[in-house]
Amino acid sequence: MPGENLSRDEARERAELLSVDGYEVVLDLRSAVDEAEPADGPRTFRSVTTVRFRAAAPGASSFADLIAPSVNSVTLNGRELDPAVVFDGARIALDGLASENVLVVDADCAYSRTGEGMHRFVDPEDGEVYLYTQYEPADARRVYANFEQPDLKAPYRFEVTAPEGWQVWSNGVEESREGQTRRFAETAPISTYITCVVAGPYHYVTDSYTRGDLTIPLGAICRKGLAKHFDADEVFLVTKQGFDLFHEIFDYPYPFGKYDQAFVPEYNLGAMENPGMVTFREEYIFRGKVTQASYERRANTILHEMAHMWFGDLVTMKWWDDLWLKESFADFMGSFALVEATRFDQAWVTFANSRKAWAYRADQLPSTHPITADIRDLEDAKLNFDGITYAKGAAVLKQLVAYVGRDAFLEGARRYFKANAYGNTTLDDLLSVLGEVSGRDMAEWSRAWLQTAGVNALTPVVTCDAGGRVTELAVVQDGDELRPHRVAVGLYRLDPDGALVRYARAEADVAGVRTVVGELTGQEKPALVLVNDEDLTYCKIRFDEASLATLRSHLGSVTDPLSRALCWSALWNLTRDGLMPARDFVSLVLAHSGRETDVGVLQMLHAQALTAVTRYAAPDWREQGGKVLAACALQELRFAEPGSEHQLTWARFFAAGAATEGDFQLLLGLLEGSARIDGLEVDQELRWDFLLPLAAHGAIGEEVLAAELARDDTASGKRHQVRCLAARPSAAVKDQAWAAVVESDSLSNALVEATIAGMQQSSQRGLLAPYTEPYFAVIERIWADRSIQIGMDVVRGLYPSLQDSQATLDATDAWLAAHESAAPALRRLVLESRDDLARALRAQACDVAAG
């Protein structure tokens, strides 16, 4: 039988044959705290699963999914099956099915250190053990036997026996407890990938949400060591604001009873929408001072996951082809709800500046795909949790709202929930209701926006008469697939105070190659034309020469935050596309970022400026570019309002770009207390931000990092220390880091990530050069031997992107040519990395020409 990688065809065939009536899952997790590690093999827990299901064709054969070190027994309809015969390590063969069936599987399943399945974490601060599950797209089979595909929904009952003193949660409320065993209420019909168990000596805070006759018990969970930092009241506030809005606009009561939110360690994702038991990465609990952008990001994630309770959990896609049906909607609803219901009323600025940057990158890779993707199997599914499925999909939904109207869009959502509650859907189900409520031809809109790939560029062409009036303003569209765009076009001029303000605006339906916006004829000649003002559509914004000249001199004077963010985004796309020299983008950041009021935009500009210098600039200008950025950062740091979030942001940017001995001495002084910048509190998280560049440039050694870990002997401290250790400029250090990640699988997912991040320092190209050839020699083995998550981390993270030369492209092409039969998902990762490198080389060529 095939192994772990379930195909769409297999899933379709199994769904036609089987209907699942319910699961009872019994887990014994007491082994989690055993002091002794097993002599052979992984640490395991007992998992006993009873599945009741029907078969449409009695006598037929099928299979159940299970990934486990061993199976003790398999019973089908009272008939004992030999595990050695029916279990191949990933599937259990089921022959001679009856019309009604009962399958019982008793297995020993493995605890995970990769964040997939039942993840086990030992807190270095106090030795406590914490567990949680994470399954999407298909890792529930690492914890219990099941039919692992989204369209075989069923009710679940979980029973968990846990160590003394532990708390345990699952999707349903706890119904009973006997000794160390808890039994949880049966769930509504849900898919395997959103079932969940969280167990351990967690800190737990409770509250409740009430709306009319509906009361939802609320819980917020974190490790004990983070309790002193946990602002649960703020989490509950955003949660209640979200429930208020979603109940109002969806007109469908939250259907899953309680609502617990657990912030868990070593989490691979931002969060996961398990109904009644949402899990988040614990980095959303802030150990030090952060900016409002961090609080906004967390609130967005809370609301994104809450939107999934309707989009994804109540109504679920049939197969991963329609993953966008939940992720695009949740991504859109996260920003929509922030603006409508919380204090973060500028969330569309963040969306335009940050989320869409993710989409633009993904949509220009060779692996770009339509929003409704062709997902052949589970490996494809894992890789399609990407910027297209999330951010492009959300941007296209924003365009859809402009196209059909807000009221029609929300009415369509309401009808969609009511028609498909607890069921599974495809694209056609959504288009049907949207067509009903809007009266629009959704088939043509879907073909253009959901079923084709790529991003269009929109460029204004302005003609003016001798009197300085617009005689024609046209929008020119390019791209492989021309689409209908509902856009706003804004005209801007400098007012007497020097501010760049909008004085005219028109909405238009852009279609085809060239569209004239007649409403703007006769307007005063603009200093700036912004063709996607208010960010209604998904496109790359281009500028005419006059507008570009205006931005070079006056970008910081654009008064509207969203308009300014759109201009910055467009300029970054020009830089990535090799149409603007990297040094020009850096000059714009030097000239105008000090006036940026939105701290989230400022943080993005800092990251982009560093990328421009380290990846896109001419090699002989990198050192100079880095020095001018660091000097600018230090100047702005000293000028920033003491204690402000802008000051904190500039401090982090200064550390990230520190380039001279003077910079390193200042960082050391701030750490030791011999230097001071008024209002800047160097808390523990900022200390690690300062230590990383010092380690990477050899200004501190292992002893200093060991002392810092003693000061911060926590899980976060350990991750920071591992990253700093791997960053040191030594061939021996790089060899150790490589071996820890490639030659051993003993590191947890979080420490794999930290080691790779530390190893790959842009200032150490020479030290990293020897790993190009070994990289291509090991990646196929890594992909075969490691979990998908770790495989992705290693293949992406260790690609020799800093060896930015044609020789690296040639080595990549040689590997691709010699490995045409390699796993498609692995080839995709290598192709994407190659494309990023080729883009960097094109940008460098543009910058060389400008020099």
Disulfide bonds with the S-S distance in Angstrom:
none
